[in-house]
Amino acid sequence: MWGAFGALVVVALLVDLVLMRHGGPHKVTFKEALYWSIGWVALALLFNLGLWWWVSGQAGAAEGQRVALEFLTGYLVEKSLAVDNIFVFLMLFTYFAVPEEQRQKVLIIGVLAAIVLRALLIFAGALLLAKFHWILYVFGAFLLLTGVKMLLAAGKAPDLERNPVLRWLTSHLPMTRGYHGSRLWISEGARRRYTPLFIVVLMIGITDVIFAVDSIPAIFAITQDPFIVLTSNVFAVLGLRAMFFLLAGLADRFHLLPYGLAIVLMFIGAKMLLIDVYKIPIAISLGVVAAIIGTTVLLSMRRPGRALW
């Protein structure tokens, strides 16, 4: 299964990169983003179907159903939490006035970095959980507090001017005044000067580290199987670039979604804290997460709010 998953991800990334290079730097249309988003979701669901078929054949139908439900729930949670990444990415692109045709390159670098980073964090988390069961309670408390913090901050646009990492980068790196195509830096004699695109790539990488700290404990509340944790994470990340271009023009329409994401984190945190008292069935967890996200999306569309991004 590990080999099949690795081969599938490599092939999918190669196809994505080849088609992106073939099209050249360009502004991604809503129609193009929609087709890519459908393709990535379909690939994840086909993988889940194959996972169900394989496990059912090896360990029985009940085990196959359990694994498939765990993957689907984990994928839905990670996909939902990725929306928060997209809002921050859009804010960074707007703040730095990144040209439309260069946004694809930044996002594909971010996706590749996120896959490597999350794989390392997941294996580290699985190793810790195997040795120290009490870490589940630490993860649960962290998610619960993060959900409360997110709920209190929902509806407020982050202030990039006060971001300490961004302020440090821009004050310590020699910068160019404008963009130079898709280049991250230029050489002036023996000196290297960085373009704003380099800062955006770094900030997106740092942002994903921060969000991974939230999302990876969330998936461990659903399953502690490293294979399911990693595969659901990777498939959610693979569709991140397409989902960005799909939602970029609709960000203000989902103004209530941060509230839903906060409630999802609080629910998963509580589920993790109660794991030794009562283990909530995976089917119920899937239904609760889907209901929360679906409700906030529908309410957002029925009651439009002002754009924060």
N, C-alpha and C positions, 0 to 999 in steps of 0.2 A: 504493500500500500504506500509506503514511503517513496519507493521508486516511481510508482505511477504518478503520485502527486507531484514529485519533483519534476518529472518529465513534462507533465501537463503545464505547470507554471512556467517552465523555461520556454516551451513552445508558444504559449500564450503571450509572453513578454516579447519574444522575438517577432511574432506576427504584429503585435502592437507597435513595436519600434520600427519595423520595416515599413508599415503603412504610414506611420507618422513621418518618417524620413521621405517617403515617396511623395507625400502631399506637400512637403516643405513647410516652413514656418507660415502659418496662416491663422486667421481668426476662426475658431471652431463655431459652427452654426448650431442652433438648437436641435435641428433635425439630425445632424451628425452625432451630437452628444447623446441624443435619445437612442439612436441605433446602437451606439457603443455601450450605453448603460444596459439596454435590453440584452445585448450579447454577453456582458459580464455576469449579469444575474442568471441568465440561462445556463452559462458555463458552471456557475456555482451549484445550481439546482441539479444539473446533469451529474456533476461530481457526487452530490449527495445521493442521487438515485443509484449511482454505481457503488457507493459506499454501503448503502442499504442492501443492495443485491449481494455484494461480496460477503458482508458480515452475516447476513441471513443464511447464506450457503455454508458458511464455516461454523457458525455458532447458534443458528436457529433464528426463527422469525422474530421472537420477542427481543433478542439482543440486537438484531438488525433494526428494529423499530426504535429501540432506545437510542442507539447511536445516531440514527438519522434525525431524530427529534432533537438530540443534543446539538448536533451540527447546525440544524435549522435555527434553533433558538440562539445559539452563539453567533451565527451569521447575522441574524436580525438585530441583535444587541450591538454588535460591532458596526454594522451598517448604519444604524441609527446614531450612534455616538460619533461616527465619521462626519455627520452633518455639521457638528460643532466645529470640526477641523475646517470644513469648507467655508463657514462664515468667517473664520479667522484668516484663512488664505485670501478670501476676497477682500478683506480689510487691508491686508498687507499689499496686495496688488494695487488697490486703489491709492493707498498712502504713498507708495513709491512710483505710481503712474507707470506700471509695467506695461509695455506695448502688448496688445492683444495677441500678436503673432509669436511672442516669446513666452507666453504663459504655459504652453504645452511642455516646453523643455524643462522649465522649473518644476512642474508637477511630476514629470516622469522621473526626474532625479529624486524628488521627494518620495515617490512610490518605491523606488529601488532601495533607498536608504531605510524606509519604514519597514520593508520586508526583512532586511538583515537585522535591524535593531529589535524588532518584535520577536524574531526567532530567538535571539540571545536572551531577551527578557523572559520569554515563555519557558525556555529550558531551565533558566536559573530559578524561576518561580516553581516549576514542577519539582526540581531537586529539593528546594527548601520545604515544600509541602510534604514531600515523601519522608523527610526527616523530622519536621516539626509541625505537627498537626495544629498547634495553637496559632500558627501564622494565619490560618483561616479567619480567626477572630480579629486579628490586626487588619487584614484586608477588608473584612466586613465593616469594622468601625471606620476605616478610612473612606470607604465608599459612601457610608451613611453621612459622614461629615461633609464629604465632597458634594453630595447631592443637596444637602442643606445650604451649603455655600453657593452652589450654582443656582438654587432656587431664589436666594436673596439677591443674587447679581443679575438674574434674568431681566431682560428689558433695558439693560444699560450697556452702551457701547464701550468696549475697552479703550483706554487712552494710551495710544502708542507713544505719545510724547513723553510719558512717564515710565515707559518700559525700560528697566535698568540694563537689560541685555542689549537692546537696540541702541541705547545711548552710549554704552561702552564700545560697541562695534563701530559706530559711526565716528566716534571721537578718537579711536586708536588705529584705525586702518586708513591708509592713504587712498582717497576716493577720487574717481573721475566725476566730472560735472554732469555727464549724461550717459546714455546707453551707447554701446558699440555692438549693435546687432545682438547675437546670442552669446557674445564673449563674457566670461566672468571676470576677466582682468586683462589689462594691456601692459606691455613693457615699454618703459621710457628709459632707454639706456640700460643701466644696471638696476633700475628701480621698477618695482611692480606696483601698478595702481589698480584698485579693484572697482568694478562697475557696480551700480546699484543692484544689478541682477544677482551678484554674488551675495550681497547682504540679504536679499529676499530668499535665496536658496538656504542660507544658514538659518534664517528665522523660521522658515518652514520646517527644517530639520529639528530645531529646538522645540517648536510647537508640537511636533509629532511625539517627541520624547515626553513632553508634559501630558499629552492626551493618552499616550500608551500607559503611563503610570495609573491612569484612571480605568482605561478599558480592559487591560489585561487581568487585574484582579476581578473585574466584573465577569469575565468569561470563566475564570476559575470557580466562581460561585455556581456556574451551570454544570460544568464538568471538569474533572481533574485529569482527564486523559490528554496528554501532551499532543497527540496526533490531532484530535478534534479541536483543541484550543488553537493550535498553529494553523490548521487548514481553514477554519472559519475566519480567523484573523486575516490570513493572506488573501483569501477570496474577497473579503470586504475591502481590503486595501487596494487590490487590483482594479476595482471599479471606481476608485476615488477620483481619478482624473476626469473620467467621463461624467461622473456625478457632479463634479465641480461646474463644468460647463453647462450641465443640464439645469442646475439650481442657481447659477450665478445671477441670472436675470429675475429670479423668483424669490430671492432671499427675504425680501420684505413681506412676502405673502405668508411666510412661516414664522411670524414673530412670536407665536406662542409655543413653538417647538422646544426652545430651551427649558421651559417649565416642564414639558413632558420628559425630556432627557434627565432633568434633575430628579423627577419622581421615579424614573426607571432606576437610576443609580441608588436612590434610597430604598427601593423595593429589593434590589439585588443585595445591597448591604445588609438589610434585615434578614433576607433569606440565608445569607452566609453566617450571620450571627446565631441563627436558630438551627443550623444544620445538625447539631447533636441533640436537639430537642424534638424538632419535627422537620423532616425533609420534604419540602414542597415538590410535588411531582413535576417533572419536566414539561408535561403537556400544559399544566396550569401556568407555569412560568412563561411559556411561549404565548399563551392566551393573554396573560396580564400585560406583557411587554407590547404585544401587537395592539391591544386595546388602548393602552396609554398613548403610544405613538400615533395610532390612527385617529384617536379622539382629538389630540392637540392639532394635528394637521387639518382635520375637518373644521375645527373651531377657528383656526387661523384663516382658512379660506372663506368662512362665512362672516368673519369680523376682521377685515383688513386693518392692519396697523401701520404706523409710520416706519419708514425704512431706517435701520440703524447702521447699515453697512454701505 
